[in-house]
Amino acid sequence: MLAAPDTMSGWHAHVYYDAASRDAAGRLRDAIAQAFPEAVLGRWHDVPVGPHPQAMYQVAFAPALMPALLPFIALNREGMVVLVHPETGRQKADHTDHAMWMGAVLALDVSRLPD
């Protein structure tokens, strides 16, 4: 069965960083906050959390922001890996089947996610 886009309540972008790219992650975060005040910036996670294999923060945003916010992230990510996925209420599918990656594809521990 095909999923309709109106089943999405929003989007998440997970910006991954390490010690060498934390300053770049901060620059991107500040730029997103300034350019897209409607986006919700999650906490810094300096250690892996949930299914995520390395440090990251999340950017939550409404579907209406996607056409502008995704290109902004793509052009300003300074080489960092970013996972973008919809929020459909199906966490495992959202992080795998529906996921889009900027940069390398990281191995997520999806065993931690409900179906």
MIDOSE-1310 file (N, C-alpha, C; in nm, 2 decimals, decimal comma, always signed):
residues 115
mlaa	+0,08/-0,12/+0,00/+0,00/+0,00/+0,00/+0,09/+0,12/+0,00; +0,06/+0,22/-0,08/+0,13/+0,34/-0,09/+0,09/+0,44/+0,02; +0,19/+0,51/+0,07/+0,17/+0,61/+0,18/+0,15/+0,74/+0,12; +0,05/+0,81/+0,17/+0,02/+0,95/+0,12/+0,10/+1,05/+0,20
pdtm	+0,15/+1,15/+0,14/+0,23/+1,26/+0,21/+0,15/+1,32/+0,32; +0,02/+1,32/+0,32/-0,05/+1,39/+0,42/-0,05/+1,31/+0,55; +0,01/+1,19/+0,55/+0,02/+1,11/+0,67/+0,14/+1,16/+0,76; +0,22/+1,25/+0,71/+0,34/+1,30/+0,78/+0,30/+1,42/+0,87
sgwh	+0,34/+1,42/+0,99/+0,31/+1,53/+1,08/+0,43/+1,63/+1,08; +0,54/+1,59/+1,03/+0,66/+1,68/+1,02/+0,78/+1,60/+0,97; +0,89/+1,67/+0,99/+1,02/+1,61/+0,95/+1,12/+1,63/+1,06; +1,22/+1,54/+1,06/+1,34/+1,56/+1,15/+1,47/+1,55/+1,06
ahvy	+1,56/+1,64/+1,10/+1,70/+1,63/+1,04/+1,79/+1,61/+1,16; +1,87/+1,51/+1,15/+1,97/+1,47/+1,26/+2,10/+1,51/+1,20; +2,17/+1,61/+1,27/+2,30/+1,66/+1,23/+2,40/+1,59/+1,31; +2,48/+1,51/+1,25/+2,59/+1,43/+1,32/+2,72/+1,51/+1,32
ydaa	+2,79/+1,50/+1,43/+2,92/+1,57/+1,45/+3,01/+1,49/+1,54; +3,14/+1,53/+1,54/+3,23/+1,47/+1,63/+3,31/+1,59/+1,69; +3,42/+1,56/+1,76/+3,49/+1,67/+1,82/+3,55/+1,76/+1,72; +3,59/+1,71/+1,61/+3,65/+1,80/+1,50/+3,55/+1,88/+1,43
srda	+3,42/+1,84/+1,43/+3,32/+1,92/+1,35/+3,22/+1,98/+1,44; +3,24/+1,98/+1,57/+3,14/+2,04/+1,67/+3,12/+2,19/+1,64; +3,23/+2,26/+1,61/+3,21/+2,40/+1,58/+3,13/+2,43/+1,46; +3,15/+2,34/+1,35/+3,07/+2,35/+1,23/+2,93/+2,32/+1,26
agrl	+2,90/+2,22/+1,34/+2,77/+2,19/+1,38/+2,70/+2,31/+1,45; +2,78/+2,38/+1,53/+2,72/+2,50/+1,60/+2,69/+2,61/+1,50; +2,78/+2,63/+1,40/+2,75/+2,73/+1,30/+2,62/+2,70/+1,22; +2,61/+2,57/+1,19/+2,49/+2,53/+1,11/+2,36/+2,55/+1,20
rdai	+2,37/+2,51/+1,33/+2,26/+2,52/+1,42/+2,22/+2,67/+1,43; +2,32/+2,76/+1,45/+2,29/+2,90/+1,47/+2,23/+2,96/+1,34; +2,28/+2,92/+1,23/+2,22/+2,96/+1,10/+2,08/+2,92/+1,08; +2,05/+2,79/+1,11/+1,91/+2,74/+1,10/+1,82/+2,82/+1,20
aqaf	+1,87/+2,84/+1,32/+1,78/+2,92/+1,41/+1,75/+3,06/+1,36; +1,85/+3,12/+1,30/+1,83/+3,26/+1,25/+1,74/+3,26/+1,12; +1,76/+3,17/+1,03/+1,69/+3,17/+0,90/+1,55/+3,10/+0,91; +1,54/+3,01/+1,01/+1,41/+2,93/+1,02/+1,37/+2,93/+1,17
peav	+1,32/+3,04/+1,22/+1,29/+3,04/+1,36/+1,17/+2,95/+1,40; +1,10/+2,90/+1,30/+0,99/+2,80/+1,32/+1,04/+2,66/+1,35; +1,16/+2,64/+1,31/+1,22/+2,50/+1,33/+1,25/+2,49/+1,48; +1,23/+2,37/+1,53/+1,26/+2,34/+1,67/+1,39/+2,27/+1,68
lgrw	+1,49/+2,33/+1,75/+1,62/+2,27/+1,77/+1,63/+2,19/+1,89; +1,66/+2,06/+1,87/+1,67/+1,97/+1,99/+1,81/+1,99/+2,06; +1,82/+1,92/+2,17/+1,94/+1,93/+2,26/+2,06/+1,87/+2,18; +2,18/+1,92/+2,22/+2,30/+1,86/+2,18/+2,31/+1,73/+2,25
hdvp	+2,35/+1,62/+2,18/+2,38/+1,49/+2,24/+2,52/+1,46/+2,20; +2,61/+1,48/+2,29/+2,76/+1,46/+2,26/+2,80/+1,32/+2,27; +2,71/+1,23/+2,30/+2,73/+1,09/+2,30/+2,62/+1,02/+2,22; +2,64/+0,90/+2,17/+2,53/+0,84/+2,09/+2,40/+0,82/+2,18
vgph	+2,29/+0,84/+2,12/+2,16/+0,83/+2,19/+2,06/+0,77/+2,10; +1,97/+0,68/+2,16/+1,87/+0,61/+2,08/+1,94/+0,53/+1,97; +1,89/+0,54/+1,85/+1,94/+0,46/+1,74/+2,07/+0,52/+1,67; +2,10/+0,64/+1,72/+2,20/+0,72/+1,65/+2,34/+0,68/+1,69
pqam	+2,43/+0,65/+1,60/+2,57/+0,59/+1,63/+2,67/+0,69/+1,68; +2,64/+0,82/+1,67/+2,74/+0,92/+1,72/+2,67/+1,05/+1,76; +2,74/+1,14/+1,81/+2,69/+1,27/+1,86/+2,60/+1,33/+1,75; +2,49/+1,40/+1,80/+2,41/+1,47/+1,70/+2,31/+1,56/+1,78
yqva	+2,25/+1,65/+1,70/+2,13/+1,72/+1,75/+2,02/+1,71/+1,64; +1,90/+1,73/+1,68/+1,79/+1,71/+1,59/+1,73/+1,85/+1,56; +1,68/+1,86/+1,44/+1,60/+1,98/+1,40/+1,47/+1,93/+1,35; +1,36/+1,97/+1,42/+1,22/+1,93/+1,39/+1,16/+2,04/+1,31
fapa	+1,09/+2,01/+1,21/+1,02/+2,11/+1,13/+0,90/+2,07/+1,06; +0,81/+2,16/+1,03/+0,69/+2,13/+0,96/+0,71/+2,10/+0,81; +0,62/+2,03/+0,75/+0,64/+2,00/+0,61/+0,65/+2,12/+0,52; +0,59/+2,23/+0,56/+0,59/+2,35/+0,48/+0,74/+2,41/+0,47
lmpa	+0,82/+2,38/+0,57/+0,96/+2,43/+0,57/+1,05/+2,35/+0,48; +1,01/+2,23/+0,45/+1,11/+2,14/+0,38/+1,17/+2,20/+0,25; +1,09/+2,26/+0,16/+1,15/+2,31/+0,03/+1,26/+2,41/+0,05; +1,26/+2,48/+0,16/+1,36/+2,58/+0,18/+1,47/+2,53/+0,28
llpf	+1,43/+2,46/+0,38/+1,52/+2,41/+0,49/+1,62/+2,31/+0,44; +1,57/+2,21/+0,36/+1,66/+2,10/+0,32/+1,77/+2,16/+0,23; +1,75/+2,24/+0,13/+1,86/+2,30/+0,05/+1,95/+2,38/+0,14; +1,90/+2,45/+0,23/+1,98/+2,53/+0,32/+2,08/+2,44/+0,40
ialn	+2,03/+2,33/+0,45/+2,12/+2,24/+0,52/+2,22/+2,18/+0,43; +2,17/+2,13/+0,31/+2,26/+2,07/+0,21/+2,38/+2,16/+0,18; +2,35/+2,29/+0,16/+2,45/+2,39/+0,12/+2,54/+2,44/+0,23; +2,50/+2,42/+0,36/+2,57/+2,47/+0,47/+2,62/+2,37/+0,57
regm	+2,62/+2,24/+0,54/+2,65/+2,13/+0,64/+2,80/+2,11/+0,65; +2,88/+2,18/+0,58/+3,03/+2,17/+0,59/+3,08/+2,03/+0,60; +3,02/+1,94/+0,52/+3,06/+1,80/+0,51/+3,01/+1,71/+0,62; +2,93/+1,76/+0,71/+2,87/+1,68/+0,81/+2,77/+1,59/+0,76
vvlv	+2,75/+1,47/+0,82/+2,64/+1,38/+0,78/+2,51/+1,43/+0,84; +2,40/+1,42/+0,76/+2,27/+1,46/+0,81/+2,17/+1,35/+0,76; +2,09/+1,30/+0,86/+1,98/+1,21/+0,83/+1,85/+1,30/+0,83; +1,77/+1,28/+0,73/+1,64/+1,35/+0,72/+1,54/+1,25/+0,70
hpet	+1,43/+1,25/+0,79/+1,32/+1,16/+0,78/+1,19/+1,22/+0,81; +1,08/+1,17/+0,76/+0,95/+1,22/+0,79/+0,91/+1,16/+0,93; +0,81/+1,22/+0,99/+0,74/+1,17/+1,11/+0,61/+1,12/+1,07; +0,59/+0,99/+1,06/+0,47/+0,93/+1,03/+0,40/+0,85/+1,14
grqk	+0,48/+0,84/+1,25/+0,43/+0,76/+1,36/+0,49/+0,62/+1,36; +0,56/+0,59/+1,25/+0,62/+0,46/+1,24/+0,77/+0,48/+1,25; +0,83/+0,48/+1,37/+0,96/+0,52/+1,39/+1,07/+0,44/+1,32; +1,05/+0,31/+1,32/+1,15/+0,23/+1,25/+1,15/+0,25/+1,10
adht	+1,04/+0,26/+1,04/+1,03/+0,28/+0,89/+1,07/+0,43/+0,86; +1,04/+0,52/+0,95/+1,08/+0,66/+0,92/+1,24/+0,67/+0,92; +1,31/+0,60/+1,01/+1,45/+0,61/+1,02/+1,52/+0,52/+0,91; +1,45/+0,43/+0,85/+1,51/+0,34/+0,75/+1,45/+0,35/+0,61
dham	+1,33/+0,30/+0,59/+1,27/+0,30/+0,46/+1,24/+0,44/+0,41; +1,21/+0,54/+0,49/+1,18/+0,67/+0,45/+1,29/+0,77/+0,46; +1,41/+0,72/+0,50/+1,52/+0,81/+0,53/+1,59/+0,86/+0,41; +1,64/+0,98/+0,42/+1,73/+1,04/+0,32/+1,86/+1,08/+0,39
wmga	+1,97/+1,06/+0,32/+2,10/+1,10/+0,38/+2,17/+1,20/+0,30; +2,24/+1,29/+0,37/+2,33/+1,39/+0,31/+2,47/+1,34/+0,36; +2,56/+1,30/+0,27/+2,69/+1,25/+0,31/+2,68/+1,10/+0,33; +2,76/+1,04/+0,41/+2,77/+0,90/+0,43/+2,64/+0,85/+0,50
vlal	+2,61/+0,72/+0,47/+2,50/+0,66/+0,54/+2,55/+0,59/+0,66; +2,50/+0,62/+0,78/+2,55/+0,56/+0,90/+2,46/+0,45/+0,94; +2,52/+0,35/+1,01/+2,44/+0,24/+1,06/+2,37/+0,28/+1,18; +2,24/+0,27/+1,18/+2,16/+0,30/+1,30/+2,13/+0,18/+1,37
dvsr	+2,11/+0,18/+1,50/+2,07/+0,07/+1,58/+1,91/+0,07/+1,59; +1,85/+0,03/+1,48/+1,70/+0,03/+1,48/+1,63/-0,07/+1,57; +1,71/-0,15/+1,63/+1,65/-0,25/+1,73/+1,59/-0,17/+1,85; +1,63/-0,04/+1,86/+1,58/+0,04/+1,97/+1,45/+0,11/+1,94
lpd	+1,41/+0,10/+1,81/+1,29/+0,17/+1,77/+1,17/+0,08/+1,76; +1,06/+0,13/+1,80/+0,93/+0,05/+1,78/+0,89/+0,05/+1,63; +0,82/-0,06/+1,60/+0,78/-0,07/+1,46/+0,67/+0,03/+1,44
